[in-house]
Amino acid sequence: MKILIVGLGSIARKHIAALKSLKVESKIYALRSNLNALIEEGVENIFDLEDERIVFDFAIISNPTHLHYQFIEGLAKKGIPLFIEKPAIHSLKNAEKLGDLIENKKVVTYVACNLRFHPCISFLKNKMDSEALRINEVNVYCGSYLPDWRPGKDFRAIYSANAAMGGGVHLDLFHELDYIHWLFGNPIKTHSVKGNKSSLNINAIDYANYVLEYENFTTSIILNYYRRDSKRTIEILFDDETLTIDLIKNSIINNLGIVIFQSEGFNIIDTYKNQMEYFINNLKGNRKQMNNFANSIEVLKICLNNE
């Protein structure tokens, strides 16, 4: 397989590692804008997408979010299947136009939300799909400390901290909205409060609070960039029990303190391998990908509510 990478950063390297771990027979090309760009082992630099000598089997879009649109558009016009790092785009402006292009060109797309492959999320998905459960309330919390994300770098200089580059906690932590949408579907109503009033002093949104109204229950989702002790949990209040899902400890505990699920030996990096395997298997088998561009735009509409 010939694979193009647009944006050779930390996320792209995780996808490359996933490809290598799957032992996919591939040739990886990276689109570079700087003629003096460093050469990475196992990756060939290219500088022009119009080079017709290379026919790509798929492309990975992993550059800063505010640049996604132009490359999705350009590659979709060529009919190249797209593996797009979440969120697909950072604004709803012209999203419908881009969606129409993808549909008309019959381009295969997958928006990479790797937490769908977290064993605790998989457990919940199976539980929701196989059992008739009455939910009364769902509470989601995800908070971590942005300066710790990339040690040795000025956190204010990275795209996460800069609104103009598509940064902001609501876009970075898009996973929480994505898996809730995947588990429970589209809400009837959405409310949100977003701000950047913390001591981080960045111009991107560093706090977001969503309330999603479903027919029989309400979901609260809180996201932030400034929590020193990282926390990533889901609390589901059923009629007869409460489940607390800890996505860092990889465990699910009920209200009696009993561990009903624990994924021993799991590492979050495993989700990148499982996700890539899913995408490639579906691509080879000509099967429909979950979470295509159109699906993910529905989540983006919730994400950008009131903007």
Protein Blocks (a to p, Z undefined) as FASTA:
>chain_A
ZZddehiafklmmmmmmmmmnopacddddddfbfkbccdehiacdfbfklmkbccfbdcd
fbdfklmmmmmmmmmmnopacdddddfblcfghklmmmmmmmmnopacddddfklmgmkl
mmmmmmmmmpccddfbdcddddddfklmmghiafklpmklpmknopajklmmmmmmmmmm
mmnopafbdcdddddfbfnopabdfbdcdddddfkbccdddddfkbfbgcdddddddfkb
ccdddfklopacdfkopafbdcehiafklmmmmmmmmmmmmmmnopacehifklmmmmmm
mmmgoZZ
